[in-house]
Structures are given as C-alpha cells and as structure tokens.
Amino acid sequence: MSLSTTPRNEKAGFNSALNGYRGLCAALVFIYHVGSAGVIELPHGDRVSDGVSYLWSSLAYGVEMFFMISGFVILGSLLRHASVGEFLKDRFTRIFSAWVPALIAVTVVCSALNMKMLADLGILERLGLFIANLLLLPPIVPLPLIHFGSWSLSYEWLFYFAAATGALVLRRKQPNRLVVALWLTVAVGLVCLFPRALFFLTGVLVFAQRQWFQRHTRWLRFPVVSLLVFLVSWKLTEANLAQLSDTFIDWFRDGRWLAALVAFIASLHMFGCACFNARGEFSVLNSRTFQFLGNISYSFYLWHGLVMAAVKRVVSIEVPPGHSWEAFALFVIGCLAISLPLAWASWRVFETALARYMRRRLAPRPMLEEAARAT
C-alpha cells in the first residue's frame, strides 16, 4: 500500500479501507437476509419493482466479496509466516475461535426447537452431524448444514489448504513441474466444482499485482459501478449457495460463463478500488461506522442469522396480521439492536481474547522462551 493512500494514524500493514470493505460485505449480506426472511414480500409486478427485487437478491453475493478479502490476505499471511504449519495454526485460530461458540449456540437452539436439519434424529446422530459441521465438512461432504453460513467457512478451509499446498510446492528450490501441474489441476477443479470460489482468485490477483494497481490508481474510479456490474452479472449465473448442482462445466455448456467472466473482471476493478484507491464513493469505507462493522464482521456473520430467527418469531406473535410494514420495521430494529452488541461481544471475547490465548498455546516453544526473555 502506497504512502499516499495510508492514513498516518494507521498501524503498519493495516489497510483501513479493506477493513471497511469487510463491513460493507457484512452489511450487504445482512440486508439480503432481511429481505429474504419472509417478514415482508419484496416488490414485484412491474419492471422497476422486479429490478429492485433482483438487485436486492443479488446482495447475497456479499459472501463472494468476503472471499476476495481472503484471497488478498492469505497470500500476505503465507509470506509473513516462516512455515506453512504456522500459517495453518493462525488460520485455525482465526476461524475456530468464534466458529465453535456460534455452532454450539445454533445447535442447542435447533435441537430445542427440533428444526428440520435435526428433526427425527437420535442423540448419536445429532452428535455426529454436529461434529461434521464443527469440522466444516458440509457441503463438501453431502450432509445437512446446521448453521446456514458454514458453507462459506468450508470454502475458506479448502482455499487455505490449497494455498498452503501451493506454498509447499513452490517454496522448493527446484519445484517439480509435474507436482506443480497437479496442484494447479486440483485447484482449477475445485473452482469448477464450486464456482463461487472463483473470487478467492480476485484477491490473489490483486495482491500479486498490487504494485501495478498502485501505479495505475487513475483507473480505479467509480467502484460503485463495478460493484453493480459484479452483482448483476454474477446473479445472471444463478450461482447456488453451496450445492454442486451447477458447475463451471454447466456454465460453459449453456453460455453463463460469459456473465461469470464479466463479474470477475468487475470484481478486479471493484476490489482494487477498495484496496488501493478508496476515495469518492468508497471513501465511506474509512468511516467509523464501516470500521466498526469491519471489526465485528465475522462474528456478525456468524450470529445475525440466529438473532433473525428469534426476532422473527417474536414479531410474528406481537404484530397482528395486516401490519406488514410495522412488522418489518420492528424486525429490522430488533435484529440490529441485538446482533450488533452480540457480535461486538463475540469479537472481543472470542476473536480477540480467546484467539490470543489460543495463539499463545499453539506457539512453538522457542517463540515462547524468546517472549519470556523479552519480558
């Protein structure tokens, strides 16, 4: 990141615009879930209303925008860590410090309410499904998701292992060409099977070509336009959340690959703007609101669905039929009033304090001895 785009009070290596971009992703996913919760019917029946509903539904792809961040951050993390093992420990701590408490809470609630993913299952079956979800196996393994958002964490882990394997292969003094070709084939195959994983590559390319982006910031303008192009084009692919029903092979057969290509090109421009030239429309990413959302974005993503389910039940009981807009307003206010403090607490307790403890426990002994001598 060039000095011209880094505020003086920023910590070294910390990109405030990228942190704000996390907040934007979380906000888009939240807005999508608010509209798809069924509290109010989205407008339809004419071109304007249908267009609004179409754009609203495309906000689900805020998750792909999270993947772009991972692609960017993971390459930097691999370069910082001396070993691949330390990199994976760091990623394990980052994901599981907040994931385990959230999954336990969701599982307890789903079990108490006998919700469909756990309905008619015995104790041992529920335990087995919980362990599979804890290890982030679904949807890679065809098992039900207990937490609706865990599929994206499974994608994250696949990417982490693919990146770690690539580092092991490419860090050799003389990489074996056959092994490199095999690794690339497997990586491409995973993207073909899971098309939404394509946008990890966006972050990887922007990081790898960061000097080019820094030299050509004059091209990094009007990010809102590329954001809209990305959302609309990717929506045209009808990309599923996690299923294997539609792959890139299907898209090549029916022509949807063209919409995917447009979305990918737009994602490069949009994400480049966020990383290296967050001005104009994206200057809001440096605001306190988006910095706060960026800090708590992971915990917010994990917890807001459970909060929405609870608030929706209360609203459906308390608000009489025929008052849909009142119910919707109460639903949104209630979700925000509970989700934001809960996510902040999760961030402070699990992502910060617990993660710090886990990193100390997982740190190699020489590092601990050096830290002890330093104190």
N, C-alpha and C positions, 0 to 999 in steps of 0.2 A: 504494500500500500504506500503510495507516494506521500511525502510530507504535506503536499498541498491539499490532500483530502483527509488528513488525520488531525482531528482537534487536539490542541496542546494538552488538554487535561485527560486525554485517553491513555490508558495503560498500554505499554508496549505490546504489540501483537494483537490488540483488541480492536476489532472493527465495529464501531457503534452502529453504523448503517446496517451491517449484516445482522447484528443483534436485533435491530428494529425490524428487519426483514422477517426474522423469526416471529416477532409479534404480529406482523401482517399476515403471515401464514396461519397463525393460530386464530386470528380474527376472522379470516375467510372461512376456515373450517367451522368455526362457531356459528357464523351467520348461515352457512349451508344447513347445519343441523337444526337451527332454529326454524328455518323454512320447511324442512323435511320432517319435523316432529309430528305433524298432523294436527297441531293446535288450530291452525288456520289454513284454509285452502289457498294455494298460490293462484294469482290471477291467470285467467286463460279465456279464450273465446275470440280474440282479435289479434292482429299482428303485433301490436305494442305489448299487450299483456303476455302473449306467448313468448315474445322476445325477452321480456323481463324474467319470466319463469325459467327460460332456457339459460340465461346468464346466471341467475341465482343458483340453479342446479349445477352449473359448471364450477361453482366455488368449492365443491368437494375436492377439486384438484389442487387445493391449497396443500394437500399432503405431498403431491409431487414437488411442490415448491420447497417443502422441508427436505426432500431428497436432494435437491440442488445444494442445499447448505451442507448436507453430509458429504457429498462428493467433493466439495471445496475444502471442508475442514479435515477430512480423513487423510488426504494427501499431505497436508501440513503436519498432521499428527504423526504420520509414518516417518516423515523426515525428522521430526523432533526426537522421536524415541530411538534409542540405540539398538533395541531389539524388537522383533515382531511380538515376542511374548509380552513385553512391557506395554506395547500398543494395545494388545487384546485385553490385558488386565485393565487398562484405562477405559477402554470401551465397555467392558463388562461392568465396571463401577458406574459409568455414566448411565447405562441403560437400566441395570437391575436395582440400583439404589431406590429409584422411585417406582419401578415396574412391579416389584414384589408386593409392596403395601397396597397399591392400586388393584392388582389382581385379586388379592385376598379379600378386599372390601367388596369388589364386584361379585366374586364367587359366593360370599356369605349372603349378599342380598339376593342373588339369583337362586340360591338354594332355598332361602327362606320363602321366596315367592314362587318357587317351583317353576321358574321360567323355562321356555321351550328348550334351550340348549342343555338343561339339566333335568328336564321333566322325565319321569319314569325311569330314572337311573338309580341303581343302588349306591351304597356308600363307597364301595371299592371302585365302581365305575366312575363316580364323580371324582374320586381321588385321582384316578388315572387320567381323566380328562383335565383336571387341574394341573397335574404335573406336566402333561403335554403342552398345555398353554403356558405354564411357567417357563418351559424351555423354548417357547416360541416356535413350536413345530407347525401348528396350523398357520396358513393354508398350504405350506409346503407338503405336509402330510395331511391327507383329506380327513380332518377332524373338525368338529364344531368350534367356533370361536366363542369363548366366554366373554371376553372383552372385545367390543366391536372394532376397536382401533389397533388391536395387537397384530393384525396382518402387516401393518406398516413396519412394526418393530422386527418382524420376521424378515422382511425385505432388507432392513438395516443390517441384520446379522449376516445375511447372505452377502451383502456388499462388503462388510467388514472382513469376512473370511476370504472373499475373492481378492480384496485389496491386500490382505496380509499374505496370501499365497503368491500374489504377483510380486510383492516385495521380496519374499524369499527367493523367488526365481530370478528376479532381475538384479538383486544385490550381489549375486555371484560374480566373481572376476570375469569369468567367461560363461555367460548364460548359454545353456543348451538350447539350440534353436527349436528342436523338437518339443522340448518341455514348454518353452515359451509359446509355441504354436498351439499346444494342447491347452495351456491356461487360457489363451485368447479364445479358443473354440468353446471352452466351457463357459467363459464369461459372456460371450455373444449368445450362446444357447440359453443362458438364464434370462437375458433380456428378451429374447424371442418368446420364451415361455411366459414371462411376467412383464408385459410391455410397460407397465407403469414404472418399472425400474430404470427405464431409459434415462430419466432425469438425474440419476446419480452422475451420468456421463456429462451432463451440463456443468455441474460443479467441478468435476475433474478437469474438463477442458478450460474452464475459466481460470482455475488455479494454475494449470500448466502453462497457460498463455497470459498470465497476469501482467507480465511486462508489456505485451502487445496492447492489452486493454488500457494500461496506464499511459501508453504513448498515444493512444487514439481516443481519448476521452471526448473529443468533439463529436464522435459518432454515438456517444452514449447519452442520447437525449430522448425525451418523450417516452419514458418507460411505461407509462400508463397505457399507451397504445400497444406496445409489445405485450403487456400483461393481458389486455383484452384479446389480442390475436392468439396468444397462448391458450387462454381459457376456452375461447370459441372453437379454435382448431382442434384442440385435444378432445373437447366434447364431441366433435364430429366423429371421432374414432369409436365412440361409445365404449371407452375403456372401462372394464369392470373393476370393482374394488379389489378383489383378490383372486377371483376364480381363474382357472386355467382354460375356460371355455373358448376365449378368443385370444389367439396368439398373433405374433407378427406374421406368421405364415398365412393365417387367415386374412390379415390386412393386405398382404401382397396380392392375394387372390382377388379380393373384391375392391381394391383401389384405395382403401383407407390409409395406406402408407403415405399418401401424399399429404393428407391432413396431419399425420404424425410428424412428417418432415417439416411442415410449416410451423407446427407447435414447437418443435425442437429448436429451430432457428430463432423463433421469437423468444424462447426461454434463454438462449445465449445472450441476446441483447438485454432482456429484462434483468437477468441476474448480474450481468456485467455492470449495468447501471447501479444496481443495489450495492455491489461490492466496491466499485471504484469511482463512481461519479453520482452519488446520491444527492442530487440537487434538483431544483424545480419541483416537479410533482412528488419525487421521492424524498425531498428534504424532511418530510414529516416523519421519516423513519428514525431521525435523530431526536425526536421529541421525547419528553419524559414518559408520555403515555405508551409509545411503542417500545421504549427501552424497558419499561416495567413489564409489558406483555412479552417482550423477548426473553427477559429473565425467567419468567414463570411459564413460558410457552409449553415446555414438555410436560410439566405437571398439569397445566391447564388442559392439554390434550388428553391426558390420562383420566382426569377426574370429571370433566364437564358432562360427559355422557351419562354417568351415574346420577349426577345432580339433575340433569334434564328429565330423566325418567321419574325421579322422585317429585320434582316440581310439577310435572305434567299430571301426575296422579292427584296432587292436591288441587290444582287448578280445575281439573275436570269435576271435582266434587264441590268446590266452593263457588264456582261461577255457573250460573244457570244457563241452560241451552238458549241459543239465540243471541248471545253476547260474545261473539267470536273475537271481535277486536279488543274488548276488555280482557278476555281470557289471554289473548296473545300478548298484550302489554304486560299483564301480570306475570305471564310465563317468562318473558324476556328479562324483566326486572328481577324476578326471583332467581333465575338461573345465574345472572351476573352477580347478584348480591351474595350468593353462596359460593359459586365457582371461583371467583377471584380471590377471596380470602383463603379458601381451601387450597387453591393452587399455590398461593404465596406461602402458606404454612408448609405444604409439601416440599416446595422449593427450598425453604430454609432448613427444615428438619431432615428431609431425605436426600435431596440433591446436593445440599451443601454440607451439613453436619455429618450425616451418615456416610456420604461419599468420601468425605475427608478421613473419617475413621477407617473405611474400607481400604483406601489408598495406603494408609499407614500400615495396615495389617498385611497388605499384599506387596508392600515394597520389599525389594531384596535386602538381605541383612547388611551388606556393605553400605548401602544407602542409609539404613537406619543408624549404623555406627557413625557414619560421617555426620549425620544430623545431630547425634548425641554429642559428638566432639565440638560441633559448632556452637552448641548451647552452653 
